Amino acid sequence: KFTNDIALLRNCMDASGIAIMHAPLFHPAMKNVAPIRKELGVKTFFNILGPIVNPSFPSKQMVGVYSLELARLYAYLYQHSSKRFLVIHSVDGYDEISLTGNFKIITDVSEKLVTPEEIGRKKLFAEEIHGGNSIEESAKIFMNILKGEGTDAQNEVVMANAGMAIYCANPSMSIFDAQEKAKESLLSGKALKSFEALKKVLG
């Protein structure tokens, strides 16, 4: 259940290190245009606006996008801020690190094309990371991964993306060290423990 209760969100952060801020609850204008966006059935400016108007005003932020043009647009906008940012785009069209091919990383200091192997991960086939066909199936995959029951391919993708977020949040950490930290968090059960703590706070 989404909430804009600041005290509750703060409790979530304190207990689990996670707080989910649903944009329409913090920006009523976005809620008002939701029916129009749904009816149009295409991506609009509001799809782009979400991360930019993050109500927590993070000093460090990672964003995944589906096109290189959009990645460069975000980078241009973020460069006019003081935040440390990292924009991810997989060249085969994913808005995350899919490990099915090379991906772009654009930061406040550089833009580069990276291979899965360069961050210590394996290259995968798309069929290895197929998601669920329903919310229930997707939730089951999600929980299996957190419980240590995910496939090697699923674990690789989760660790790749989590590791990059850790790298973005920790300027002094290398990409490889961040990837190892993500691996340790997932395989040790720490990630599951954080999720369970979040659920407990939210009831």
Backbone as a ProteinNet text record, in pm:
[ID]
protein_1_A
[PRIMARY]
KFTNDIALLRNCMDASGIAIMHAPLFHPAMKNVAPIRKELGVKTFFNILGPIVNPSFPSKQMVGVYSLELARLYAYLYQHSSKRFLVIHSVDGYDEISLTGNFKIITDVSEKLVTPEEIGRKKLFAEEIHGGNSIEESAKIFMNILKGEGTDAQNEVVMANAGMAIYCANPSMSIFDAQEKAKESLLSGKALKSFEALKKVLG
[TERTIARY]
84.6	0	88.1	64.1	142	93	184.2	148.8	231.9	177.7	255.9	271.2	250.5	268.7	419	470.4	614.2	670.8	597.5	644.4	656.2	558.1	560.6	674.5	694.9	804.6	939.7	949.5	1073.6	1096.3	988.8	999.8	1044.8	993.8	1034.5	1184.4	1232.9	1375.7	1459.1	1416	1491.2	1496.5	1386	1377.8	1440.9	1428.4	1470.1	1565.5	1578.7	1660.2	1585.2	1453.6	1370.3	1249.3	1218.3	1094.6	1043.6	919.8	861.8	769.1	805.2	725.5	654.7	525.5	443.8	413.4	462.6	456.9	319.2	209.4	78.5	37.4	88.7	53.3	124.5	239.4	316.7	296.9	255	232.5	92.6	-9	-148.3	-170.5	-92.9	-109.9	-86.4	8.4	37.7	-78.9	-145.2	-261.8	-375.1	-388.8	-496.9	-480.4	-355.8	-334.8	-325.3	-327.1	-312.8	-415.1	-544.7	-642.9	-613	-563.7	-530.9	-412.6	-311.3	-193.6	-234.2	-321.5	-366	-441.9	-525.6	-606.1	-518.8	-415.2	-326.1	-249.7	-209.2	-139.9	1.6	58.9	196.9	271.2	403.9	484	470.7	457.7	442	549.7	545.2	639.2	634.5	517.9	503.2	581.6	608.3	693.5	835.3	875.7	1009.9	1017	908	906.5	924.4	872.9	873.1	1003.3	1113.7	1240.1	1293.6	1260.8	1313.5	1248.4	1122.3	1050.8	1042	1140.7	1147.4	1130.5	1028.4	999.7	1105.2	1195.5	1299.1	1422.2	1425.1	1538.2	1672.3	1693.1	1816.1	1940.8	2049	2176.3	2249.5	2202.2	2258.3	2140.4	2142.1	2025.9	2066.2	2011.7	2029.5	1895.7	1897.9	1776.8	1803.4	1707.2	1717.7	1620.8	1665.9	1580.4	1588.1	1484	1470.1	1537.4	1585.9	1649.8	1771.7	1866.8	1988.2	1956.7	1862	1823.9	1770.9	1688.1	1632.7	1741.6	1835	1946.7	2025.7	2051.1	2128.2	2047.4	1915	1829.7	1835.4	1822.6	1833.3	1969.4	2074.3	2209.4	2223.2	2167.1	2173.3	2102.5	1985.5	1909.1	1979.7	2032.1	2098.4	2230.4	2295.1	2421.6	2403.2	2279.6	2250.5	2210.1	2233.9	2209.2	2341.5	2338.7	2461.6	2469.1	2372.4	2366.7	2464.8	2502.1	2577.2	2471.8	2481.6	2380.8	2443.7	2362	2404	2282.3	2291.1	2181.8	2221.2	2133.3	2159	2069.1	2128.6	2049	2114.6	2042.3	2092.3	2067.8	2169.5	2158.9	2053.6	2010.8	1904.3	1765.4	1757	1627.6	1573.6	1645.1	1597.5	1628.7	1543.5	1568.1	1637.2	1719.4	1798.1	1916.7	2003.7	2113.7	2058.8	2036.1	1976	2080.7	2206.8	2317.4	2300.7	2204.4	2186.2	2271.9	2342.7	2430.4	2498.5	2561.1	2629.7	2529	2574.5	2487.1	2564.7	2491.7	2549.9	2539.9	2646.4	2645.3	2681.1	2591.8	2620.6	2618.1	2727.9	2737.6	2763.9	2783.8	2813.7	2953.3	3033.2	3168.8	3198.8	3118.1	3152	3032.5	3051.1	2955.8	3036.8	2999	3074.9	2987.3	3033.6	2968.2	3038	2960.2	3015.9	2963.9	3048.9	3006.8	2974.3	2892.1	2864.1	2991.5	3086.1	3210.4	3290.8	3277.9	3354.2	3309.8	3191.3	3148	3145.3	3210.4	3221.2	3099.5	3012.4	2891	2895.2	2806.5	2800.2	2700.4	2729.7	2633.1	2522.3	2397.7	2282	2200.2	2110.4	2012.5	1880.6	1805	1680.6	1584.3	1578	1483.8	1519.5	1643.4	1684.9	1629	1588.5	1542.3	1398.3	1322.9	1182.1	1105.4	1027.7	950.4	819.9	740.3	612.3	509.1	406.9	298.1	182.8	198.2	96.4	166.1	92.2	148.4	189.1	106.9	134.7	263.1	279.4	400.7	524.4	513.6	626.3	662.4	560.4	583.8	653.3	615	677	824	853.8	993.1	1072.5	1014.6	1078.9	1113.8	1016.6	1040	1138.2	1131.7	1226.3	1369.6	1389.7	1524.1	1570.5	1484.7	1522.1	1548.8	1477.3	1493.9	1612.4	1684.4	1798.4	1759.4	1637.1	1587.9	1576.4	1634.5	1632	1731.2	1714.3	1809.5	1938.6	2044.9	2171.9	2155.2	2080	2059.5	1983.2	1878.1	1800.5	1888.4	1968.6	2058	2159.1	2213.1	2311.6	2254.2	2132.6	2070.3	2040.9	1988.8	1959.2	2087.2	2191.5	2317.9	2381.3	2368.1	2424.7	2361.4	2229	2159	2174.3	2164.9	2182.6	2324.5	2420.3	2559.8	2584.4	2520.6	2538.8	2474.9	2361.9	2299.1	2389.1	2451.1	2544.1	2663.4	2712	2824	2786.5	2664.9	2618.5	2611.4	2568	2550.2	2680.5	2786	2913.9	3027.4	3053.6	3153.8	3293.8	3328.4	3463.1	3477.3	3367.9	3369.1	3386.6	3464.3	3480.7	3357.7	3339.3	3226.2	3234.4	3354.9	3370.2	3335.8	3380.2	3348.7	3198.1	3135.4	2990.5	2915.8	2965	2903.8	2917.6	3030.8	3051.8	2961.5	2941.3	2852.8	2709.2	2667.1	2532.6	2519.2	2621.8	2621.5	2609.4	2686.8	2685	2549	2488.3	2357.3	2250.6	2252.9	2151.3	2172.4	2294.2	2319.7	2324.1	2349.5	2352.8	2213.9	2117.2	1982.2	1954.4	2053.1	2032.1	1922.9	1919.8	1817.6	1677.8	1662.9	1534.3	1496.2	1592.9	1567.9	1517.3	1575.5	1530.8	1387.6	1356.2	1220.9	1119.1	1153.8	1063.3	1042.7	1148.5	1136.8	1043.8	1053.1	965.1	819.3	793.5	656.6	601.6	686.7	642.6	598.8	674.7	639.4	508.6	491.9	372.8	250	273.6	162.3	108.7
-119.6	0	124.5	215.6	337.8	439.5	523.6	624.3	750.4	863.5	987	1036.4	945.6	975	982.5	1102.5	1123.1	1045.1	1043.7	971.4	822.2	767.8	625.9	595.4	682.2	662.6	669.6	758.1	768.2	640.5	585.3	458.4	346	347.8	247.3	255.9	378	398.2	352.7	388	351.4	200.3	132.9	-11.2	-95	-48.4	-134.2	-70.1	61.5	130	151.5	128.5	140.8	229.3	318.3	396.8	414.2	376.3	384.6	505.1	598.5	720.8	720.6	696.5	688.2	829.7	863.7	1001.5	1067.7	1001.5	1069.1	1116.2	1050.4	1091.2	1219.8	1244.6	1363.9	1477	1440.6	1539.6	1518.2	1578.3	1558.4	1580.6	1669.8	1696.3	1569.9	1487.6	1363.2	1266	1269.5	1183.4	1224.6	1354.2	1405	1367.6	1352.4	1319.9	1169.3	1090.1	944.7	883.5	919.5	860.8	894.6	1016.2	1057.9	977.7	960	882.1	739.7	682.9	545.3	535.1	634.8	633.6	650.9	733.1	754.5	627.6	552.5	426.2	440.3	559.5	581.6	656.6	651.5	721.5	872.3	944.8	1089.9	1158.1	1290.1	1368.9	1330.1	1286	1252.9	1127.3	1038.3	923	969.5	1076.1	1131	1211	1278.6	1372.1	1305.9	1183.8	1116.9	1123.2	1067.8	1068.2	1208.2	1302.6	1438.4	1510.4	1478.3	1546.3	1457.9	1374.8	1288.9	1374.2	1348	1433.6	1430.1	1332	1325.4	1407.7	1460.3	1540.3	1472.3	1351.3	1277.7	1346.1	1336.3	1392.6	1293.3	1167.8	1063.8	987.5	965.8	903.2	820.9	698.1	613.3	600.2	612.5	602.9	510.6	423.1	336.3	383.5	390.1	439	347.1	353.2	259.8	305.5	430	476.9	562.3	562.8	641.8	791.1	830.9	972.4	1020.5	937.8	974	973	879.2	873.6	1003.5	1051.4	1175.8	1297.7	1291.6	1400.8	1409.9	1294.5	1293.2	1345.9	1298.5	1341.3	1492.9	1547.2	1692.7	1766.6	1718.2	1783.3	1770.7	1652.1	1629.9	1706.1	1729.8	1802.9	1946.1	1993.5	2127.9	2125.7	2012.5	2000.5	1966.8	1956.8	1924.8	1777.2	1697.6	1558	1469.6	1360.4	1254	1164.4	1143.1	1063.2	954.9	855.4	745.4	703.1	720	682.5	555.4	456	325.3	304.7	250.3	212.2	92.6	-18.8	-134.8	-110.7	-135	-99.6	-181.5	-294.4	-371.7	-328.9	-213.3	-152.6	-164.7	-231.6	-244.3	-117.1	-86.1	30.8	-10.4	-111	-161.8	-237.5	-287.5	-371.3	-511.8	-551.3	-682.3	-792.4	-753.1	-847	-928.1	-891.1	-959	-893.8	-790.7	-720.2	-605.5	-519.5	-405.2	-301.5	-215.4	-110.5	18.4	127.8	260.2	301.9	362.5	426.9	573.2	661.9	805.3	860.5	923.3	980.5	1130.3	1193.1	1335.3	1365.2	1261.1	1284.9	1216	1117.2	1046.2	972.3	928.3	840.4	726.6	602.6	491.4	370.6	289.4	164.3	53.1	-29	-130.2	-268.8	-369.6	-508.1	-571.1	-675.6	-743.6	-789.3	-838.1	-890	-781.4	-658.1	-548.2	-515.5	-559.1	-538	-671.6	-772.2	-901	-989.7	-964.1	-1042.6	-1121.3	-1220.2	-1304.2	-1247.1	-1268.5	-1230.1	-1334.9	-1289	-1378.1	-1373.6	-1471	-1471.3	-1417.9	-1347.3	-1284.2	-1383.9	-1505.4	-1604.2	-1649.5	-1625.9	-1665.5	-1572.6	-1453.5	-1356.1	-1312.9	-1400.4	-1369.9	-1348.9	-1241	-1211.2	-1287.2	-1264.2	-1332.4	-1276.7	-1355.9	-1312.7	-1249.7	-1241.3	-1179.8	-1120.4	-1040	-981.3	-1091.5	-1196.5	-1307	-1380.4	-1405.9	-1474.4	-1389.2	-1260.7	-1170	-1161.9	-1157.6	-1152.7	-1279.8	-1393.6	-1520.8	-1523.1	-1474.8	-1467.3	-1376.6	-1262.1	-1165.1	-1228.7	-1297.3	-1358.3	-1474.9	-1552.2	-1662.6	-1611.1	-1500.4	-1442.3	-1398.2	-1327.6	-1280.9	-1396.6	-1508.1	-1624.4	-1712.3	-1672.6	-1752.3	-1866.4	-1861.5	-1968.7	-1925.1	-1811.1	-1763.1	-1839.2	-1831.2	-1894.7	-1813.3	-1872.4	-1800.2	-1673.1	-1683.9	-1568.2	-1457.4	-1493.7	-1393.9	-1324.9	-1403.5	-1346.4	-1251	-1289.1	-1205.7	-1067.7	-1065.4	-938.1	-852.5	-914.2	-840.1	-782.2	-862.7	-815.2	-706.6	-718.5	-617.1	-480.7	-477.8	-350.5	-296.4	-384.5	-341	-289.7	-359.8	-318.5	-181.1	-153	-22.2	87.8	57.4	155.1	182.3	76.9	92.1	177.5	153.5	231.8	379.6	407	545.4	612.9	538	594.5	608.4	541.9	542.3	582.7	711.3	762.2	704.1	666.6	615.4	466.7	400.3	255.6	226	122.9	82.8	5.3	-5.1	-81.2	-226.1	-283.9	-424.1	-444.6	-353.4	-365.2	-350.4	-261.4	-242.3	-367.3	-431.4	-555.4	-666.2	-672.2	-772.5	-746.5	-619.8	-584.2	-626.3	-607.3	-649.1	-800.5	-871.2	-1017.7	-1066	-1005.8	-1045.5	-1018.4	-904.7	-868.5	-968.2	-1007.7	-1100.7	-1241.5	-1292.5	-1432.5	-1459.4	-1355.1	-1373.3	-1364.9	-1317	-1300.7	-1161.8	-1071.9	-936.1	-862.2	-883.1	-816.8	-863.2	-993.2	-1047.8	-989.9	-980.3	-926.2	-781.7	-702.7	-564.2	-558.8	-647.7	-649.4	-690.5	-789.1	-832.6	-721	-644.3	-531.8	-424.8	-402.2	-305.5	-349	-476.3	-528	-515.3	-537.5	-530.3	-388.5	-289	-149.9	-111.1	-157.2	-121.2	-201.8	-308	-389.5	-481.7
0	0	0	-94.8	-103.4	-1.1	44.4	143.8	122.3	167.2	169.4	313.4	407.8	550	577.5	598	613.7	732.1	843.6	962.3	933	862.1	828	731.3	634.3	539.1	609.8	708.5	785.1	866.1	921.3	994	901.3	778.1	678.7	653.4	636.1	611	729.6	848.8	968.8	988	957.7	982.1	872	747.9	636.5	537	542.9	442.8	312.8	314.6	194.6	224.1	131.8	139.8	-2.6	-26.4	-160.3	-167.2	-254	-267.3	-402.5	-400.2	-521.2	-570.3	-687.7	-738	-728.8	-769.2	-764.1	-625	-520.7	-384.7	-343.5	-405.9	-371.4	-471.9	-592	-697.5	-755.1	-694.2	-737.6	-886.9	-947.2	-1090.5	-1172	-1128	-1199.5	-1186.5	-1071.1	-1050.8	-1144.3	-1164.3	-1248.7	-1395.4	-1439.7	-1581.6	-1605.3	-1498.3	-1512.5	-1608.5	-1598.3	-1691.6	-1837.7	-1860.6	-1997.4	-2049.6	-1965.2	-2004.6	-2040.2	-1959.1	-1983.1	-2114.9	-2141.8	-2264.1	-2388.3	-2377.9	-2491.8	-2527.2	-2424.4	-2447.6	-2499.9	-2491.2	-2534.7	-2424.7	-2431	-2331.8	-2353.5	-2244	-2251.3	-2167.7	-2168.2	-2088.6	-1941.3	-1895	-1753.1	-1715.5	-1813.7	-1786.4	-1754.9	-1820.6	-1801.2	-1671.5	-1638.8	-1526.4	-1390.1	-1374.2	-1244.6	-1166.6	-1221.3	-1147.2	-1118.8	-1206.6	-1190.9	-1073.4	-1046.4	-937.4	-812.6	-791.8	-673.3	-547.2	-466.8	-350.9	-241.1	-245.4	-141.5	-178.4	-301.1	-348.7	-318.3	-370.7	-339	-393.9	-319.5	-366.4	-456.4	-454.5	-541.2	-600.5	-732	-795.4	-917.3	-924.8	-1042.3	-1113.4	-1245.8	-1327	-1445.2	-1475.5	-1592.8	-1699.3	-1825	-1933.4	-2054.9	-2139	-2250.3	-2379.6	-2384.7	-2508	-2475.8	-2568	-2548.6	-2550	-2634.3	-2640.7	-2505.9	-2442.8	-2312.7	-2205.7	-2216.4	-2121.4	-2125.7	-2245.2	-2259.2	-2215.4	-2231.8	-2184.2	-2032.1	-1965.3	-1819.1	-1775.1	-1842.2	-1805.5	-1819.1	-1926	-1947.6	-1833.8	-1796.1	-1689.6	-1554.8	-1526.6	-1398.4	-1387.2	-1500.6	-1496.9	-1449.1	-1452.7	-1404	-1256.1	-1191.9	-1048.2	-980.7	-850.3	-776.9	-740.5	-788.6	-746.5	-821.5	-757.7	-824.2	-888.1	-1018.2	-1086.5	-1172.6	-1202.6	-1288.3	-1370.2	-1502.2	-1591.7	-1665.8	-1662.2	-1722.9	-1844.3	-1951.1	-2068.7	-2136.7	-2144.8	-2218.8	-2367	-2449.3	-2591	-2664.9	-2606.2	-2671	-2623.1	-2557.3	-2529.3	-2388.7	-2300	-2161.8	-2082.8	-1985.2	-1900.5	-1770.7	-1780.9	-1668.5	-1726.8	-1641.1	-1689.1	-1706.3	-1829.5	-1857.4	-1865.9	-1890.1	-1911.9	-2040.2	-2124	-2252.7	-2360.7	-2323.9	-2417.2	-2345.8	-2421.9	-2363.5	-2313.6	-2226.5	-2173.9	-2155.1	-2160.3	-2142.1	-1996.1	-1947.4	-1816.4	-1838.8	-1800.4	-1808.2	-1666.2	-1626.5	-1492.3	-1503	-1387.8	-1386.9	-1440.1	-1467.2	-1518.3	-1651.2	-1692.8	-1816.2	-1875.9	-2000.3	-2067.7	-2128.3	-2097.6	-2154.6	-2181.9	-2276.4	-2311.6	-2234.6	-2166	-2075.8	-2113.2	-2102.4	-2124.3	-1989.6	-1986.3	-1859.3	-1789.2	-1868.7	-1810.5	-1739.9	-1785.8	-1726.1	-1584.1	-1545.8	-1407.1	-1331	-1389.7	-1322.3	-1331.7	-1430	-1446.8	-1577	-1589.1	-1708.5	-1808.9	-1938.6	-2041.1	-2044.4	-2058.5	-2052.2	-2180.9	-2195.2	-2303.1	-2246.9	-2331.3	-2286.5	-2223.3	-2279.6	-2226.4	-2084.9	-2043.1	-1908.1	-1801.1	-1841.2	-1741.9	-1768.7	-1833.1	-1861.5	-1730.9	-1724.8	-1604.4	-1601.9	-1499.9	-1488.5	-1584.5	-1611.7	-1699.8	-1621.9	-1491.5	-1405.9	-1284.3	-1210.1	-1088.2	-991.5	-984.1	-891.7	-929.8	-1058.5	-1105.2	-1079.8	-1108.3	-1087	-939	-852.8	-708.3	-660.8	-718.6	-680.9	-720.2	-840.4	-885.2	-792	-758.8	-670.1	-535.8	-475.9	-345.5	-354.9	-461.4	-479	-481.9	-551.7	-559	-420.6	-347.7	-213.8	-118	-137.1	-49.6	-88.5	-192.5	-236.8	-327.4	-381.1	-466.9	-613.2	-646.5	-784	-869.6	-1000.9	-1091.9	-1092.8	-1144.3	-1153.7	-1236.5	-1346.4	-1434.1	-1361.9	-1289.5	-1214.8	-1110.9	-1041.4	-941.2	-1004.1	-1119.5	-1187.6	-1219.3	-1273	-1310.9	-1188	-1084	-961	-901.8	-895.9	-838.9	-924.8	-1056.8	-1146.5	-1122	-1114.3	-1095.1	-953.4	-854.4	-715.6	-694.6	-753.8	-741	-799.7	-911.9	-974	-889.6	-825.2	-735.7	-615	-563.5	-450.8	-492.1	-613.1	-666.3	-677	-723.5	-735.9	-599.3	-499.4	-365.2	-287.4	-335.2	-262.6	-356	-370	-463.9	-445.3	-323.3	-297.4	-327.9	-360.8	-385.3	-533.9	-565.6	-705.1	-751.2	-882.5	-935.6	-890.4	-892.2	-852.4	-705.2	-619.5	-476.7	-453.4	-529.1	-516.9	-561.7	-668.2	-715.1	-610.1	-545.3	-440.3	-320.2	-289.2	-177.2	-208.3	-332.9	-373.9	-365	-408.1	-402.6	-258.7	-170.7	-29.4	33.1	-2	51.9	9.8	-116.8	-167	-113.1	-126.3	-92.5	57.9	136.9	282.5	345	267.5	321	375.7	367.5	419.2	341.6	210.8	128.7	169.3	192.5	237	372.9	461.7	595.5	587.1	496.9	479.4	427.7	332.4	276.7	382.7	464.1	570.7	672.6	699.8	792.9	736.2	605.2	539.9	550.8	523.2	532	673.6	771.9	911.3	947.6	902.8	932.3	864.1	739.7	663	703	782	830.1	724.8
[MASK]
+++++++++++++++++++++++++++++++++++++++++++++++++++++++++++++++++++++++++++++++++++++++++++++++++++++++++++++++++++++++++++++++++++++++++++++++++++++++++++++++++++++++++++++++++++++++++++++++++++++++++++

